[in-house]
Amino acid sequence: MPLSYRRGDHLLSLEPKIFVWHIRDSAMLTHAARSTDRKAGQSTRLPHVPFMDFGGDAMRNDFYVYLHKRATDGRVFYVGKGTKNRAYSKHGRNRYWQRVASKHGFEVDVVHQSLSEADALQKEIALIERFKSSGVRLANITAGGDGVRSDTYPDELRERMRRVTSARRPEVRAKISQARLGSVVSDETKAKISAASKKRWSENKDKMNEAARLRASHPDFSAKVSAGVIKAMTADVRAKMSLSHIGKKNTDEAKRKISEKATIRYSKPEYKEKRISAHWVKQVECSNGLVFGSLRAAETWLRQNGFPTARQSNISSCCTGKLKTAYGFTWTHTGVTKLASKGDLHP
């Protein structure tokens, strides 16, 4: 018969390997125990049982790997590693874990004991990969290996973590995608998600904007984004996008709203400054010896000097070799790329 004891407001039962903590049933169990004790004239305090010690030594081989299972049906929904009573703690869990545990309760199944931290991490990563590859939906957000107290990883562990996190097998991605198909979200849930998103955005707007500006200022950012877009925009994708827009027309009311918002936005001086500072520009050199900070600056110079219909696109085509000349000149990129400033927009 399993031992029982009280921890806080919850009644717990301790078995050799399975630790059951079903919050939904704890109130009923506690009430029943108290009623029985009152009738018998006994104290309601349950005997204290110390937490399980999974062993260990001076080399810190006291780590273990555990599974969290839904108490209602025994399905695994989380894989973790830890020491002492980490497997039985509710603190530091993500929202999805909290929702599952609140609805179904959870059981703890310790599958590996008396491990070093490195070994525990490897087994945690392997278990997460195995469950996810089988189509099991876990509360683990990452592929494992988080929460390490040591400052360095073994090289082999680093390589395993890199492989798991950087590439997920196509069949695994297909299973995850298939599991989510057909799921319907109620209007109430949509409203809750919207409210939470708005609150999160209002609280973290400045931090998120600053992070986005820092990313955009990195020299490799533009090249990475461009490469990603080129890779994603296959011929099939472009054809689908084109077909989806055919025959669609904005109503007069929609056109009026778009026009009003654009007019207000472009009339703000700070918006113009942001647009300027958010663009990367390439310097171009004309065959007459002039160097311009951007294609726009070159276009402006041409329009002021006898070419009122000059266009940036023709200058760019000349720089890339598609045209031999543009407006009587040859144009080349100097190789200098930088964030735009006011001086780069005018000759």
C-alpha positions in Angstrom: 0.0 0.0 0.0 1.5 3.4 -1.0 2.5 5.8 1.7 0.7 9.2 1.9 1.4 12.5 3.4 0.3 16.1 3.2 2.3 18.8 1.4 0.7 22.2 1.6 -2.9 21.8 0.7 -2.5 18.7 -1.3 -2.6 15.0 -0.4 0.2 13.1 -2.0 0.9 9.4 -2.4 4.4 8.0 -2.8 5.1 4.8 -4.6 8.5 3.2 -5.5 8.7 4.8 -8.9 5.5 6.6 -9.6 4.6 9.8 -7.8 0.9 10.8 -8.3 -0.2 14.3 -7.6 -3.7 14.8 -8.9 -4.8 18.3 -7.8 -8.3 17.9 -9.0 -8.9 14.9 -6.6 -6.8 16.2 -3.7 -9.6 18.2 -2.1 -11.9 15.3 -2.1 -9.3 12.9 -0.7 -8.4 15.4 2.0 -12.0 16.0 3.0 -12.7 12.2 3.2 -9.6 11.7 5.4 -10.6 14.5 7.8 -14.2 13.2 8.1 -12.9 9.7 8.9 -10.4 11.0 11.4 -13.1 13.2 13.2 -15.4 10.2 13.6 -12.5 8.2 15.0 -11.4 11.0 17.3 -7.9 11.1 15.7 -5.8 13.9 14.4 -6.1 14.8 10.7 -2.3 15.3 10.3 -0.8 12.6 8.1 2.7 11.2 8.7 5.5 12.9 7.0 7.5 10.9 4.4 10.8 12.5 3.3 11.3 13.0 -0.4 13.0 10.3 -2.5 16.7 10.5 -2.8 17.9 9.2 -6.1 21.4 8.6 -4.8 24.6 10.5 -5.7 28.2 11.0 -4.7 30.9 13.6 -4.6 31.0 13.5 -8.4 27.4 14.9 -8.6 25.9 11.8 -10.2 22.5 12.7 -8.6 20.7 13.7 -11.8 17.8 11.8 -13.2 15.5 11.9 -16.2 11.7 11.8 -15.8 8.4 11.7 -17.7 5.2 13.5 -16.8 2.1 11.6 -17.7 -1.5 12.7 -17.6 -3.2 11.2 -14.6 -6.4 10.6 -16.5 -5.0 8.3 -19.2 -1.3 7.9 -18.6 -0.2 9.7 -21.8 3.3 11.3 -21.7 3.2 15.0 -22.2 6.6 16.2 -20.8 10.2 15.0 -20.6 12.6 16.5 -18.1 15.8 16.1 -16.1 16.7 17.4 -12.7 17.9 16.6 -9.2 16.2 16.3 -5.8 12.5 17.1 -6.1 12.5 18.9 -9.4 10.3 16.2 -11.1 7.5 16.9 -8.6 7.6 20.7 -8.7 5.0 22.8 -10.5 7.2 25.9 -10.5 9.0 27.0 -13.6 6.8 25.2 -16.0 5.5 26.7 -19.3 1.8 27.6 -19.9 1.0 24.5 -21.9 2.4 22.3 -19.1 0.3 24.2 -16.6 -2.9 23.8 -18.6 -2.4 20.0 -19.0 -1.5 19.5 -15.4 -4.5 21.6 -14.2 -6.9 19.7 -16.4 -5.7 16.1 -16.1 -3.3 16.1 -13.1 0.1 14.4 -13.6 2.1 11.4 -12.7 5.9 11.3 -12.5 7.8 8.3 -14.0 11.6 8.4 -13.3 13.1 6.5 -16.2 16.9 7.0 -15.5 18.6 7.7 -12.2 22.1 8.4 -10.7 23.4 10.2 -13.8 25.9 12.9 -14.4 24.4 16.1 -15.8 25.9 15.5 -19.2 24.4 12.0 -19.4 21.0 13.2 -18.1 21.0 15.9 -20.9 21.8 13.3 -23.6 19.0 11.0 -22.4 16.6 13.9 -22.1 17.3 15.0 -25.7 17.1 11.4 -27.0 13.7 10.8 -25.3 12.2 14.1 -26.6 13.4 13.3 -30.1 11.9 9.8 -29.9 8.5 10.9 -28.6 8.2 13.8 -31.1 9.2 11.6 -34.0 6.4 9.2 -33.0 3.9 12.1 -33.2 3.5 12.6 -29.4 2.6 16.2 -28.5 4.9 17.3 -25.7 4.9 20.4 -23.6 8.7 20.7 -24.2 9.2 23.8 -26.2 12.8 23.0 -27.1 14.6 19.9 -28.1 16.0 19.5 -24.5 19.3 20.4 -22.9 18.0 23.6 -21.2 18.6 24.7 -17.7 22.2 23.5 -17.5 24.0 24.8 -14.4 27.5 24.1 -15.8 29.2 26.7 -18.1 30.4 24.3 -20.7 29.0 21.4 -22.7 30.9 18.4 -23.9 31.7 18.7 -27.6 29.6 15.6 -28.5 26.6 17.0 -26.6 26.9 20.3 -28.4 26.9 18.5 -31.7 23.9 16.4 -30.8 21.9 19.4 -29.6 22.9 21.3 -32.8 21.7 18.5 -35.1 18.4 18.1 -33.2 17.5 21.7 -33.1 18.7 22.7 -36.6 17.0 20.1 -38.6 13.8 18.2 -37.9 13.0 15.2 -40.2 10.4 15.9 -42.9 8.2 13.0 -41.6 8.2 14.6 -38.1 7.2 18.0 -39.5 4.5 16.3 -41.6 3.1 14.5 -38.5 3.0 17.7 -36.5 1.3 19.6 -39.4 -1.2 16.8 -39.8 -2.1 16.8 -36.1 -3.0 20.4 -36.2 -5.1 20.2 -39.4 -8.9 20.7 -38.8 -8.5 22.0 -35.2 -11.2 24.6 -34.6 -10.7 27.5 -32.1 -13.8 28.8 -30.5 -14.7 32.5 -30.6 -14.1 32.8 -26.8 -10.6 31.3 -27.2 -9.9 33.7 -30.1 -10.9 36.6 -27.9 -8.7 35.5 -25.0 -5.7 35.0 -27.4 -6.3 38.5 -28.9 -6.6 40.1 -25.5 -3.4 38.4 -24.2 -1.5 39.3 -27.4 -2.6 43.0 -27.1 -1.5 43.1 -23.5 1.8 41.5 -24.2 2.4 43.9 -27.1 1.5 47.0 -25.0 3.9 45.9 -22.2 6.8 44.9 -24.4 6.4 47.2 -27.5 9.5 49.3 -26.8 11.7 46.3 -26.1 10.5 44.5 -29.3 11.0 47.6 -31.5 14.6 48.1 -30.1 15.4 44.4 -30.7 14.1 44.7 -34.3 16.2 47.8 -34.9 19.3 46.0 -33.6 18.7 43.1 -35.9 18.2 45.3 -38.9 21.4 47.2 -38.2 23.5 44.0 -38.4 25.5 43.9 -41.7 24.4 40.3 -42.5 20.7 40.8 -41.7 19.7 42.1 -45.1 21.6 39.3 -47.0 20.0 36.6 -44.8 16.5 38.0 -45.3 17.0 38.3 -49.0 18.4 34.7 -49.2 15.4 33.4 -47.2 12.9 35.2 -49.4 14.6 33.9 -52.6 14.6 30.4 -51.3 10.9 30.5 -50.2 9.6 32.3 -53.3 9.7 29.4 -55.7 7.8 29.5 -59.0 4.9 27.6 -57.5 4.6 30.0 -54.6 4.7 33.0 -56.8 2.0 31.5 -59.1 -0.3 30.8 -56.1 0.2 34.3 -54.8 -0.6 35.7 -58.2 -3.7 33.6 -58.6 -4.9 34.6 -55.1 -4.9 38.3 -56.0 -6.6 38.0 -59.4 -10.1 39.4 -59.4 -9.8 41.0 -55.9 -10.7 44.7 -55.7 -10.8 47.0 -52.7 -14.1 48.7 -52.1 -14.3 52.5 -52.3 -14.5 52.6 -48.5 -11.4 50.5 -48.1 -9.5 52.6 -50.6 -10.5 55.8 -48.7 -9.3 54.4 -45.4 -6.0 53.2 -46.8 -5.5 56.6 -48.4 -6.3 58.5 -45.1 -3.9 56.3 -43.0 -1.1 56.6 -45.6 -1.5 60.4 -45.7 -1.4 60.7 -41.9 1.6 58.4 -41.7 3.7 60.1 -44.4 2.9 63.5 -43.0 4.8 62.8 -39.8 8.5 63.9 -39.9 9.6 61.1 -37.5 8.1 58.5 -39.9 10.2 59.8 -42.8 13.3 59.6 -40.6 12.5 56.0 -39.6 12.0 55.0 -43.2 15.3 56.5 -44.2 17.3 54.9 -41.4 15.7 51.5 -41.9 17.0 51.1 -45.5 20.4 49.8 -46.7 21.8 51.6 -49.7 24.6 51.0 -52.1 26.9 53.7 -53.4 27.0 54.0 -57.2 29.6 55.7 -59.4 28.9 57.4 -62.7 31.3 57.3 -65.7 31.8 61.1 -65.3 33.5 60.5 -62.0 30.7 61.5 -59.6 29.9 59.1 -56.7 26.4 59.0 -55.3 25.3 57.7 -51.9 22.3 55.8 -53.3 20.4 55.1 -56.5 17.9 57.8 -55.5 20.6 60.4 -55.2 21.8 59.5 -58.7 18.2 59.7 -60.0 17.7 63.1 -58.5 21.0 64.4 -60.0 19.9 63.2 -63.5 16.5 64.8 -63.2 18.1 68.1 -62.3 20.5 67.9 -65.2 18.4 67.3 -68.3 16.8 63.9 -67.7 13.4 64.5 -66.1 12.2 60.9 -66.6 15.3 59.3 -65.1 14.5 56.2 -63.0 16.5 54.3 -60.4 15.6 51.0 -62.0 17.5 51.8 -65.2 20.6 52.9 -63.2 20.4 49.7 -61.2 20.1 47.6 -64.4 23.2 49.3 -65.8 25.1 48.5 -62.5 24.2 44.8 -62.7 25.1 44.5 -66.5 21.6 44.2 -67.9 22.0 47.6 -69.7 25.2 48.9 -71.2 24.4 52.5 -70.5 21.7 54.6 -68.8 21.1 58.2 -69.8 24.4 58.3 -71.7 26.5 57.1 -68.8 27.9 53.8 -67.5 27.2 53.0 -63.9 28.8 50.7 -61.4 28.4 49.8 -57.7 31.4 51.0 -55.6 31.0 48.0 -53.2 30.0 50.2 -50.2 26.8 49.3 -48.5 25.4 51.1 -45.4 22.3 52.3 -43.6 20.7 55.3 -45.4 21.0 58.8 -44.1 19.7 62.1 -45.4 22.9 62.8 -47.4 22.4 59.5 -49.3 19.1 60.6 -50.7 20.4 63.7 -52.5 23.5 64.4 -54.7 
